[in-house]
Amino acid sequence: MRRIHNPPNPFESTHREWLDEPPPAEVHVYEESARTILSRNDSPDLAFEWTVNPYRGCQHACAYCYARPYHEYLGYGAGTDFDTRIVAKTNAPELLRAEITKSNWKHACINFSGVTDCYQPYEAVYNITRQCLEVCRDLANPIAIVTKAYLVTRDTELIAEIHDRAAAAVYISIPFADDETARLIEPYTPPPSRRLDAIRQLTAAGVPVGVLVAPIIPGLNDAHIAQILENAADAGATAATCSALRLSGTVEQVFMDRLQQAMPLRAKRIENRIRDIRGGYLSDSRFGRRMTGEGIYWDSIMSLFDVAARKAGLATNARQLINETGRPPKASSSQMMLKFE
């Protein structure tokens, strides 16, 4: 049983400490009528322009999730609150239809899960992501999906329809090669073996699938890279990409606490390796540096990734995956590119 545990919220003037053992962290879902659903990305670190996020917070509880600080804007914590206080944007499909039927909409590629996983467990109840995809199918709008969830296979036929009418691609995030290690750091995600099965089902339906090795955590999962890429290629993936661990804001405390608890004997070595690729720090928030690393150790990781990808026959330019479509996409190639650096 998990107990409530959150770092101090920097936007709150007070922080509460429990005198006795904290109560259990129970899941609560809040329904929201959002004002907008399409977010425009102008970060130079990400090549996709438009994104849809049907949920706030994520039940997967990945310790490294860079989206945790967003929850603090809502008055919640970045720890167990992020995992258990889920906000569902119930009017997302209606908002999306209204946006992409505007006369000035150019059928740009829409990325699902720019922040939190659009296929986290409560999607099986709310079906918000599926309804948004149905809008994209009806209006022949290209899409890209990033997820760790096996639930994406529920919508295999729908995604394949979008691919036939416009263009579609799915990136399955697999940071760890074995189920045991994954469970320690991302405890409520489907195990890697299950995600590989999702790749098989999607590719069998003709959907282009890539593997996202992210985040790369130096000293922990960099040794897994070759095996992940080989497994993904065997399952049918045709492209691969990666990004470095980001520990911005309170994510640092959440991640380091989980690391110390799950791997006390390895925690210090992993911390030192993270500092190796960040110039002695645990994080670098500068644009162009946030999702990559520097130094000899990071260069060796990238060399390993490139060699392993070539050996597995995986393209490392995401454009090659997104543009694999049976008919010319309605968006330009620059709009269709999904890339993580």
GUMI-94570 format. One record per residue (C-alpha): residue number from 0; x, z, y. Coordinates in Angstrom, 3 decimals, always signed. Layout:
BEGIN
<torvo pos="NUM" px="X" pz="Z" py="Y"/>
...
END
This chain:
BEGIN
<torvo pos="0" px="+0.000" pz="+0.000" py="+0.000"/>
<torvo pos="1" px="+1.386" pz="-1.028" py="+3.380"/>
<torvo pos="2" px="+1.191" pz="+1.381" py="+6.277"/>
<torvo pos="3" px="+0.673" pz="+0.454" py="+9.915"/>
<torvo pos="4" px="+4.051" pz="-0.204" py="+11.501"/>
<torvo pos="5" px="+4.600" pz="-2.064" py="+14.767"/>
<torvo pos="6" px="+7.505" pz="-2.227" py="+17.215"/>
<torvo pos="7" px="+6.653" pz="-1.045" py="+20.748"/>
<torvo pos="8" px="+4.660" pz="-3.692" py="+22.592"/>
<torvo pos="9" px="+6.643" pz="-4.674" py="+25.716"/>
<torvo pos="10" px="+3.388" pz="-5.514" py="+27.504"/>
<torvo pos="11" px="+1.890" pz="-2.062" py="+26.969"/>
<torvo pos="12" px="+2.768" pz="+0.970" py="+29.113"/>
<torvo pos="13" px="+2.422" pz="+3.377" py="+26.168"/>
<torvo pos="14" px="+3.486" pz="+3.452" py="+22.523"/>
<torvo pos="15" px="+1.938" pz="+5.726" py="+19.898"/>
<torvo pos="16" px="+3.937" pz="+7.500" py="+17.223"/>
<torvo pos="17" px="+2.120" pz="+8.853" py="+14.170"/>
<torvo pos="18" px="+2.546" pz="+12.608" py="+13.637"/>
<torvo pos="19" px="+1.723" pz="+12.237" py="+9.952"/>
<torvo pos="20" px="+1.998" pz="+9.286" py="+7.594"/>
<torvo pos="21" px="+0.525" pz="+6.163" py="+9.244"/>
<torvo pos="22" px="-2.814" pz="+4.956" py="+7.854"/>
<torvo pos="23" px="-3.052" pz="+1.878" py="+5.626"/>
<torvo pos="24" px="-2.797" pz="-1.508" py="+7.325"/>
<torvo pos="25" px="-6.207" pz="-3.034" py="+6.604"/>
<torvo pos="26" px="-7.130" pz="-6.633" py="+7.351"/>
<torvo pos="27" px="-9.588" pz="-7.235" py="+10.189"/>
<torvo pos="28" px="-10.839" pz="-10.658" py="+11.238"/>
<torvo pos="29" px="-12.103" pz="-11.326" py="+14.745"/>
<torvo pos="30" px="-14.103" pz="-14.442" py="+15.572"/>
<torvo pos="31" px="-13.243" pz="-16.125" py="+18.855"/>
<torvo pos="32" px="-14.894" pz="-18.855" py="+20.861"/>
<torvo pos="33" px="-11.800" pz="-20.506" py="+22.223"/>
<torvo pos="34" px="-11.757" pz="-22.323" py="+25.552"/>
<torvo pos="35" px="-9.320" pz="-24.991" py="+24.331"/>
<torvo pos="36" px="-7.851" pz="-25.978" py="+20.978"/>
<torvo pos="37" px="-5.302" pz="-28.705" py="+21.692"/>
<torvo pos="38" px="-1.974" pz="-27.346" py="+22.950"/>
<torvo pos="39" px="+0.605" pz="-29.609" py="+24.508"/>
<torvo pos="40" px="+4.216" pz="-28.935" py="+23.632"/>
<torvo pos="41" px="+6.907" pz="-29.620" py="+26.212"/>
<torvo pos="42" px="+9.785" pz="-27.849" py="+24.455"/>
<torvo pos="43" px="+12.858" pz="-30.062" py="+23.948"/>
<torvo pos="44" px="+13.380" pz="-28.300" py="+20.605"/>
<torvo pos="45" px="+10.248" pz="-29.826" py="+19.058"/>
<torvo pos="46" px="+9.436" pz="-33.524" py="+19.021"/>
<torvo pos="47" px="+5.693" pz="-33.249" py="+18.363"/>
<torvo pos="48" px="+3.562" pz="-33.208" py="+21.496"/>
<torvo pos="49" px="+0.122" pz="-31.972" py="+20.423"/>
<torvo pos="50" px="-0.738" pz="-29.077" py="+18.149"/>
<torvo pos="51" px="-3.819" pz="-27.305" py="+16.792"/>
<torvo pos="52" px="-3.768" pz="-23.652" py="+15.718"/>
<torvo pos="53" px="-7.099" pz="-22.543" py="+14.216"/>
<torvo pos="54" px="-5.931" pz="-18.924" py="+13.766"/>
<torvo pos="55" px="-3.975" pz="-16.240" py="+15.591"/>
<torvo pos="56" px="-1.936" pz="-13.931" py="+13.387"/>
<torvo pos="57" px="-1.053" pz="-14.739" py="+9.777"/>
<torvo pos="58" px="-1.688" pz="-12.943" py="+6.510"/>
<torvo pos="59" px="+1.442" pz="-14.398" py="+4.931"/>
<torvo pos="60" px="+3.422" pz="-11.576" py="+6.594"/>
<torvo pos="61" px="+6.734" pz="-13.445" py="+6.712"/>
<torvo pos="62" px="+9.187" pz="-10.997" py="+8.258"/>
<torvo pos="63" px="+10.983" pz="-13.712" py="+10.213"/>
<torvo pos="64" px="+7.922" pz="-15.398" py="+11.780"/>
<torvo pos="65" px="+8.744" pz="-16.438" py="+15.338"/>
<torvo pos="66" px="+5.021" pz="-16.285" py="+16.241"/>
<torvo pos="67" px="+4.809" pz="-12.500" py="+15.964"/>
<torvo pos="68" px="+5.358" pz="-11.815" py="+19.701"/>
<torvo pos="69" px="+2.320" pz="-13.964" py="+20.557"/>
<torvo pos="70" px="+0.155" pz="-11.192" py="+19.108"/>
<torvo pos="71" px="+1.487" pz="-8.801" py="+21.717"/>
<torvo pos="72" px="-0.228" pz="-10.854" py="+24.420"/>
<torvo pos="73" px="-3.525" pz="-9.830" py="+22.794"/>
<torvo pos="74" px="-2.651" pz="-6.146" py="+22.969"/>
<torvo pos="75" px="-1.715" pz="-5.944" py="+19.292"/>
<torvo pos="76" px="+1.631" pz="-5.247" py="+17.634"/>
<torvo pos="77" px="+4.117" pz="-7.735" py="+16.218"/>
<torvo pos="78" px="+4.452" pz="-5.849" py="+12.929"/>
<torvo pos="79" px="+1.581" pz="-5.164" py="+10.566"/>
<torvo pos="80" px="-0.935" pz="-5.990" py="+13.309"/>
<torvo pos="81" px="+0.235" pz="-9.609" py="+13.175"/>
<torvo pos="82" px="-0.379" pz="-9.658" py="+9.408"/>
<torvo pos="83" px="-3.728" pz="-7.863" py="+9.419"/>
<torvo pos="84" px="-5.505" pz="-8.556" py="+12.729"/>
<torvo pos="85" px="-6.492" pz="-12.178" py="+12.341"/>
<torvo pos="86" px="-8.337" pz="-14.144" py="+15.000"/>
<torvo pos="87" px="-10.389" pz="-17.142" py="+13.821"/>
<torvo pos="88" px="-11.230" pz="-19.793" py="+16.411"/>
<torvo pos="89" px="-14.638" pz="-20.637" py="+15.002"/>
<torvo pos="90" px="-15.467" pz="-23.364" py="+17.529"/>
<torvo pos="91" px="-12.187" pz="-25.256" py="+16.995"/>
<torvo pos="92" px="-13.750" pz="-28.337" py="+15.317"/>
<torvo pos="93" px="-16.224" pz="-28.861" py="+18.176"/>
<torvo pos="94" px="-13.486" pz="-28.460" py="+20.775"/>
<torvo pos="95" px="-11.212" pz="-30.878" py="+18.924"/>
<torvo pos="96" px="-13.919" pz="-33.545" py="+18.664"/>
<torvo pos="97" px="-14.627" pz="-33.220" py="+22.373"/>
<torvo pos="98" px="-10.929" pz="-33.605" py="+23.220"/>
<torvo pos="99" px="-10.123" pz="-36.637" py="+21.111"/>
<torvo pos="100" px="-13.262" pz="-38.548" py="+22.048"/>
<torvo pos="101" px="-12.242" pz="-38.550" py="+25.707"/>
<torvo pos="102" px="-11.552" pz="-41.991" py="+27.110"/>
<torvo pos="103" px="-7.959" pz="-41.120" py="+28.001"/>
<torvo pos="104" px="-7.006" pz="-39.865" py="+24.505"/>
<torvo pos="105" px="-4.401" pz="-42.187" py="+22.936"/>
<torvo pos="106" px="-4.734" pz="-41.148" py="+19.277"/>
<torvo pos="107" px="-1.490" pz="-39.183" py="+19.405"/>
<torvo pos="108" px="-0.382" pz="-37.424" py="+16.260"/>
<torvo pos="109" px="-1.762" pz="-33.851" py="+16.060"/>
<torvo pos="110" px="+0.389" pz="-31.251" py="+14.350"/>
<torvo pos="111" px="-1.409" pz="-28.491" py="+12.457"/>
<torvo pos="112" px="+0.369" pz="-25.111" py="+12.330"/>
<torvo pos="113" px="+2.597" pz="-25.273" py="+15.357"/>
<torvo pos="114" px="+2.380" pz="-21.469" py="+15.482"/>
<torvo pos="115" px="+0.631" pz="-19.775" py="+12.536"/>
<torvo pos="116" px="-0.222" pz="-21.266" py="+9.135"/>
<torvo pos="117" px="-3.476" pz="-23.210" py="+9.256"/>
<torvo pos="118" px="-3.934" pz="-22.625" py="+5.505"/>
<torvo pos="119" px="-3.544" pz="-18.856" py="+5.402"/>
<torvo pos="120" px="-5.966" pz="-17.091" py="+2.990"/>
<torvo pos="121" px="-8.966" pz="-16.738" py="+5.325"/>
<torvo pos="122" px="-9.105" pz="-20.513" py="+5.688"/>
<torvo pos="123" px="-10.762" pz="-20.417" py="+2.255"/>
<torvo pos="124" px="-13.608" pz="-18.500" py="+3.925"/>
<torvo pos="125" px="-13.827" pz="-20.111" py="+7.364"/>
<torvo pos="126" px="-12.850" pz="-23.739" py="+6.591"/>
<torvo pos="127" px="-11.837" pz="-24.260" py="+10.223"/>
<torvo pos="128" px="-8.775" pz="-26.340" py="+9.350"/>
<torvo pos="129" px="-10.789" pz="-28.507" py="+6.986"/>
<torvo pos="130" px="-13.456" pz="-29.124" py="+9.629"/>
<torvo pos="131" px="-10.763" pz="-30.082" py="+12.157"/>
<torvo pos="132" px="-9.264" pz="-32.502" py="+9.629"/>
<torvo pos="133" px="-12.697" pz="-34.017" py="+9.083"/>
<torvo pos="134" px="-12.850" pz="-34.694" py="+12.819"/>
<torvo pos="135" px="-9.466" pz="-36.441" py="+12.608"/>
<torvo pos="136" px="-10.659" pz="-38.485" py="+9.633"/>
<torvo pos="137" px="-13.890" pz="-39.522" py="+11.354"/>
<torvo pos="138" px="-12.002" pz="-40.587" py="+14.493"/>
<torvo pos="139" px="-8.974" pz="-42.063" py="+12.656"/>
<torvo pos="140" px="-6.498" pz="-39.763" py="+14.396"/>
<torvo pos="141" px="-3.006" pz="-39.283" py="+12.869"/>
<torvo pos="142" px="-2.045" pz="-35.801" py="+11.717"/>
<torvo pos="143" px="+0.917" pz="-33.819" py="+10.428"/>
<torvo pos="144" px="+0.648" pz="-30.473" py="+8.646"/>
<torvo pos="145" px="+3.232" pz="-27.725" py="+8.146"/>
<torvo pos="146" px="+2.283" pz="-25.026" py="+5.649"/>
<torvo pos="147" px="+3.476" pz="-22.618" py="+2.977"/>
<torvo pos="148" px="+0.054" pz="-22.403" py="+1.358"/>
<torvo pos="149" px="-1.125" pz="-23.831" py="-1.932"/>
<torvo pos="150" px="-4.589" pz="-23.960" py="-0.352"/>
<torvo pos="151" px="-3.591" pz="-27.256" py="+1.270"/>
<torvo pos="152" px="-4.273" pz="-28.885" py="-2.110"/>
<torvo pos="153" px="-7.988" pz="-28.189" py="-1.623"/>
<torvo pos="154" px="-7.932" pz="-30.889" py="+1.068"/>
<torvo pos="155" px="-5.762" pz="-33.405" py="-0.769"/>
<torvo pos="156" px="-8.422" pz="-36.121" py="-0.833"/>
<torvo pos="157" px="-9.294" pz="-35.537" py="+2.822"/>
<torvo pos="158" px="-5.663" pz="-35.777" py="+3.924"/>
<torvo pos="159" px="-5.261" pz="-38.933" py="+1.842"/>
<torvo pos="160" px="-8.290" pz="-40.420" py="+3.618"/>
<torvo pos="161" px="-6.712" pz="-39.682" py="+7.003"/>
<torvo pos="162" px="-3.505" pz="-41.300" py="+5.780"/>
<torvo pos="163" px="-5.426" pz="-44.439" py="+4.817"/>
<torvo pos="164" px="-7.293" pz="-44.621" py="+8.127"/>
<torvo pos="165" px="-4.471" pz="-43.646" py="+10.495"/>
<torvo pos="166" px="-1.434" pz="-41.742" py="+9.219"/>
<torvo pos="167" px="-0.836" pz="-38.315" py="+7.707"/>
<torvo pos="168" px="+2.060" pz="-36.285" py="+6.372"/>
<torvo pos="169" px="+2.552" pz="-32.775" py="+5.055"/>
<torvo pos="170" px="+5.656" pz="-30.633" py="+5.268"/>
<torvo pos="171" px="+5.746" pz="-27.803" py="+2.728"/>
<torvo pos="172" px="+7.923" pz="-24.923" py="+3.934"/>
<torvo pos="173" px="+10.161" pz="-23.550" py="+1.167"/>
<torvo pos="174" px="+12.968" pz="-21.289" py="+2.448"/>
<torvo pos="175" px="+13.808" pz="-19.736" py="-0.939"/>
<torvo pos="176" px="+14.531" pz="-21.253" py="-4.334"/>
<torvo pos="177" px="+13.268" pz="-18.345" py="-6.452"/>
<torvo pos="178" px="+9.992" pz="-16.465" py="-6.409"/>
<torvo pos="179" px="+11.590" pz="-13.000" py="-6.464"/>
<torvo pos="180" px="+13.604" pz="-13.371" py="-3.248"/>
<torvo pos="181" px="+10.699" pz="-15.040" py="-1.482"/>
<torvo pos="182" px="+8.423" pz="-12.127" py="-2.305"/>
<torvo pos="183" px="+10.794" pz="-9.693" py="-0.571"/>
<torvo pos="184" px="+10.827" pz="-11.537" py="+2.774"/>
<torvo pos="185" px="+7.508" pz="-13.442" py="+2.803"/>
<torvo pos="186" px="+5.435" pz="-11.170" py="+0.553"/>
<torvo pos="187" px="+1.957" pz="-12.715" py="+0.772"/>
<torvo pos="188" px="+2.807" pz="-16.399" py="+0.600"/>
<torvo pos="189" px="+2.349" pz="-18.423" py="-2.576"/>
<torvo pos="190" px="+5.634" pz="-18.370" py="-4.522"/>
<torvo pos="191" px="+7.994" pz="-21.365" py="-4.215"/>
<torvo pos="192" px="+7.028" pz="-22.546" py="-7.694"/>
<torvo pos="193" px="+3.416" pz="-22.802" py="-6.538"/>
<torvo pos="194" px="+4.403" pz="-24.707" py="-3.404"/>
<torvo pos="195" px="+6.277" pz="-27.246" py="-5.515"/>
<torvo pos="196" px="+3.067" pz="-27.824" py="-7.428"/>
<torvo pos="197" px="+1.343" pz="-28.509" py="-4.089"/>
<torvo pos="198" px="+3.958" pz="-31.193" py="-3.381"/>
<torvo pos="199" px="+3.203" pz="-32.797" py="-6.760"/>
<torvo pos="200" px="-0.536" pz="-32.924" py="-6.120"/>
<torvo pos="201" px="-0.229" pz="-34.304" py="-2.609"/>
<torvo pos="202" px="+2.267" pz="-37.001" py="-3.531"/>
<torvo pos="203" px="+0.169" pz="-37.997" py="-6.542"/>
<torvo pos="204" px="-2.636" pz="-38.718" py="-4.068"/>
<torvo pos="205" px="-0.356" pz="-40.919" py="-1.974"/>
<torvo pos="206" px="+0.269" pz="-38.445" py="+0.847"/>
<torvo pos="207" px="+3.846" pz="-38.491" py="+2.236"/>
<torvo pos="208" px="+5.348" pz="-35.026" py="+1.751"/>
<torvo pos="209" px="+8.556" pz="-33.476" py="+3.004"/>
<torvo pos="210" px="+10.182" pz="-30.118" py="+2.467"/>
<torvo pos="211" px="+11.005" pz="-27.801" py="+5.357"/>
<torvo pos="212" px="+13.862" pz="-25.403" py="+4.590"/>
<torvo pos="213" px="+13.127" pz="-22.941" py="+7.368"/>
<torvo pos="214" px="+14.309" pz="-20.607" py="+8.403"/>
<torvo pos="215" px="+17.827" pz="-20.805" py="+7.064"/>
<torvo pos="216" px="+19.014" pz="-17.190" py="+6.984"/>
<torvo pos="217" px="+22.825" pz="-17.161" py="+6.761"/>
<torvo pos="218" px="+24.087" pz="-14.994" py="+3.932"/>
<torvo pos="219" px="+20.674" pz="-14.907" py="+2.292"/>
<torvo pos="220" px="+19.177" pz="-18.309" py="+1.522"/>
<torvo pos="221" px="+21.852" pz="-20.817" py="+2.551"/>
<torvo pos="222" px="+23.000" pz="-20.699" py="-1.072"/>
<torvo pos="223" px="+19.485" pz="-21.823" py="-2.087"/>
<torvo pos="224" px="+19.517" pz="-25.081" py="-0.106"/>
<torvo pos="225" px="+20.731" pz="-27.459" py="-2.806"/>
<torvo pos="226" px="+18.309" pz="-26.094" py="-5.404"/>
<torvo pos="227" px="+15.352" pz="-26.227" py="-2.995"/>
<torvo pos="228" px="+16.051" pz="-29.865" py="-2.117"/>
<torvo pos="229" px="+16.541" pz="-30.869" py="-5.735"/>
<torvo pos="230" px="+13.315" pz="-29.137" py="-6.783"/>
<torvo pos="231" px="+11.364" pz="-30.686" py="-3.905"/>
<torvo pos="232" px="+12.650" pz="-34.185" py="-4.667"/>
<torvo pos="233" px="+11.746" pz="-33.770" py="-8.332"/>
<torvo pos="234" px="+8.230" pz="-32.774" py="-7.229"/>
<torvo pos="235" px="+7.884" pz="-35.948" py="-5.162"/>
<torvo pos="236" px="+9.034" pz="-35.041" py="-1.648"/>
<torvo pos="237" px="+10.725" pz="-37.887" py="+0.202"/>
<torvo pos="238" px="+12.167" pz="-36.133" py="+3.273"/>
<torvo pos="239" px="+13.730" pz="-32.834" py="+4.244"/>
<torvo pos="240" px="+14.481" pz="-30.948" py="+7.419"/>
<torvo pos="241" px="+15.598" pz="-27.446" py="+8.380"/>
<torvo pos="242" px="+16.022" pz="-24.941" py="+11.204"/>
<torvo pos="243" px="+17.917" pz="-21.709" py="+11.750"/>
<torvo pos="244" px="+16.463" pz="-18.212" py="+11.820"/>
<torvo pos="245" px="+15.075" pz="-17.161" py="+15.214"/>
<torvo pos="246" px="+14.820" pz="-13.448" py="+15.991"/>
<torvo pos="247" px="+13.297" pz="-13.514" py="+19.442"/>
<torvo pos="248" px="+11.865" pz="-10.364" py="+20.989"/>
<torvo pos="249" px="+10.320" pz="-7.880" py="+18.582"/>
<torvo pos="250" px="+10.775" pz="-10.239" py="+15.608"/>
<torvo pos="251" px="+14.304" pz="-8.861" py="+15.422"/>
<torvo pos="252" px="+13.116" pz="-5.339" py="+14.631"/>
<torvo pos="253" px="+10.464" pz="-6.489" py="+12.165"/>
<torvo pos="254" px="+12.925" pz="-8.672" py="+10.283"/>
<torvo pos="255" px="+15.787" pz="-6.186" py="+10.244"/>
<torvo pos="256" px="+13.477" pz="-3.385" py="+9.082"/>
<torvo pos="257" px="+12.193" pz="-5.548" py="+6.231"/>
<torvo pos="258" px="+15.719" pz="-6.634" py="+5.317"/>
<torvo pos="259" px="+16.994" pz="-3.054" py="+5.227"/>
<torvo pos="260" px="+14.056" pz="-1.967" py="+3.116"/>
<torvo pos="261" px="+14.149" pz="-4.898" py="+0.683"/>
<torvo pos="262" px="+17.923" pz="-5.454" py="+0.408"/>
<torvo pos="263" px="+19.761" pz="-2.354" py="+1.634"/>
<torvo pos="264" px="+23.059" pz="-3.329" py="-0.003"/>
<torvo pos="265" px="+23.068" pz="-6.847" py="+1.473"/>
<torvo pos="266" px="+21.500" pz="-6.170" py="+4.856"/>
<torvo pos="267" px="+24.700" pz="-5.613" py="+6.827"/>
<torvo pos="268" px="+26.421" pz="-8.682" py="+5.399"/>
<torvo pos="269" px="+23.397" pz="-10.844" py="+6.237"/>
<torvo pos="270" px="+23.292" pz="-9.410" py="+9.752"/>
<torvo pos="271" px="+26.963" pz="-10.289" py="+10.236"/>
<torvo pos="272" px="+26.360" pz="-13.845" py="+9.034"/>
<torvo pos="273" px="+23.461" pz="-14.241" py="+11.477"/>
<torvo pos="274" px="+25.761" pz="-13.091" py="+14.275"/>
<torvo pos="275" px="+28.345" pz="-15.637" py="+13.083"/>
<torvo pos="276" px="+26.021" pz="-18.523" py="+13.960"/>
<torvo pos="277" px="+24.771" pz="-16.946" py="+17.208"/>
<torvo pos="278" px="+28.026" pz="-16.201" py="+18.983"/>
<torvo pos="279" px="+27.914" pz="-12.530" py="+18.034"/>
<torvo pos="280" px="+24.228" pz="-12.056" py="+18.839"/>
<torvo pos="281" px="+21.159" pz="-11.979" py="+16.608"/>
<torvo pos="282" px="+19.236" pz="-14.507" py="+18.687"/>
<torvo pos="283" px="+19.693" pz="-17.212" py="+21.281"/>
<torvo pos="284" px="+16.588" pz="-18.077" py="+23.296"/>
<torvo pos="285" px="+18.063" pz="-21.051" py="+25.158"/>
<torvo pos="286" px="+16.375" pz="-24.419" py="+24.738"/>
<torvo pos="287" px="+18.431" pz="-26.600" py="+22.459"/>
<torvo pos="288" px="+19.979" pz="-23.543" py="+20.782"/>
<torvo pos="289" px="+16.968" pz="-21.588" py="+19.539"/>
<torvo pos="290" px="+16.468" pz="-23.456" py="+16.284"/>
<torvo pos="291" px="+20.027" pz="-24.280" py="+15.367"/>
<torvo pos="292" px="+23.373" pz="-22.462" py="+15.152"/>
<torvo pos="293" px="+27.006" pz="-22.865" py="+16.071"/>
<torvo pos="294" px="+30.438" pz="-22.182" py="+14.659"/>
<torvo pos="295" px="+32.261" pz="-22.855" py="+11.419"/>
<torvo pos="296" px="+29.778" pz="-21.100" py="+9.181"/>
<torvo pos="297" px="+26.797" pz="-22.989" py="+10.584"/>
<torvo pos="298" px="+28.674" pz="-26.289" py="+10.358"/>
<torvo pos="299" px="+29.305" pz="-25.606" py="+6.682"/>
<torvo pos="300" px="+25.581" pz="-24.926" py="+6.149"/>
<torvo pos="301" px="+24.633" pz="-28.214" py="+7.771"/>
<torvo pos="302" px="+27.236" pz="-30.089" py="+5.736"/>
<torvo pos="303" px="+25.767" pz="-28.553" py="+2.591"/>
<torvo pos="304" px="+22.253" pz="-29.544" py="+3.665"/>
<torvo pos="305" px="+23.253" pz="-33.152" py="+4.402"/>
<torvo pos="306" px="+25.146" pz="-33.583" py="+1.124"/>
<torvo pos="307" px="+22.360" pz="-31.974" py="-0.934"/>
<torvo pos="308" px="+19.700" pz="-34.110" py="+0.784"/>
<torvo pos="309" px="+21.616" pz="-37.325" py="+0.098"/>
<torvo pos="310" px="+22.173" pz="-36.318" py="-3.508"/>
<torvo pos="311" px="+18.450" pz="-35.628" py="-3.926"/>
<torvo pos="312" px="+17.546" pz="-38.905" py="-2.227"/>
<torvo pos="313" px="+15.717" pz="-37.233" py="+0.668"/>
<torvo pos="314" px="+15.546" pz="-38.701" py="+4.155"/>
<torvo pos="315" px="+16.650" pz="-36.254" py="+6.834"/>
<torvo pos="316" px="+14.940" pz="-38.005" py="+9.733"/>
<torvo pos="317" px="+11.312" pz="-36.863" py="+9.770"/>
<torvo pos="318" px="+10.282" pz="-40.123" py="+11.464"/>
<torvo pos="319" px="+10.853" pz="-41.872" py="+8.143"/>
<torvo pos="320" px="+8.274" pz="-39.608" py="+6.498"/>
<torvo pos="321" px="+5.590" pz="-39.696" py="+9.162"/>
<torvo pos="322" px="+5.659" pz="-43.470" py="+9.483"/>
<torvo pos="323" px="+5.161" pz="-44.094" py="+5.770"/>
<torvo pos="324" px="+1.594" pz="-45.377" py="+5.975"/>
<torvo pos="325" px="-0.375" pz="-48.116" py="+4.351"/>
<torvo pos="326" px="-1.450" pz="-49.614" py="+7.686"/>
<torvo pos="327" px="+0.070" pz="-49.607" py="+11.185"/>
<torvo pos="328" px="-0.573" pz="-46.240" py="+12.877"/>
<torvo pos="329" px="-2.625" pz="-46.272" py="+16.039"/>
<torvo pos="330" px="-0.051" pz="-44.071" py="+17.751"/>
<torvo pos="331" px="+3.391" pz="-45.274" py="+18.754"/>
<torvo pos="332" px="+6.365" pz="-44.282" py="+16.613"/>
<torvo pos="333" px="+7.503" pz="-41.775" py="+19.217"/>
<torvo pos="334" px="+4.131" pz="-40.053" py="+19.002"/>
<torvo pos="335" px="+4.267" pz="-39.986" py="+15.236"/>
<torvo pos="336" px="+7.557" pz="-38.167" py="+14.932"/>
<torvo pos="337" px="+7.649" pz="-34.614" py="+13.590"/>
<torvo pos="338" px="+11.036" pz="-32.991" py="+13.725"/>
<torvo pos="339" px="+12.392" pz="-29.449" py="+13.485"/>
<torvo pos="340" px="+15.853" pz="-28.671" py="+14.782"/>
END
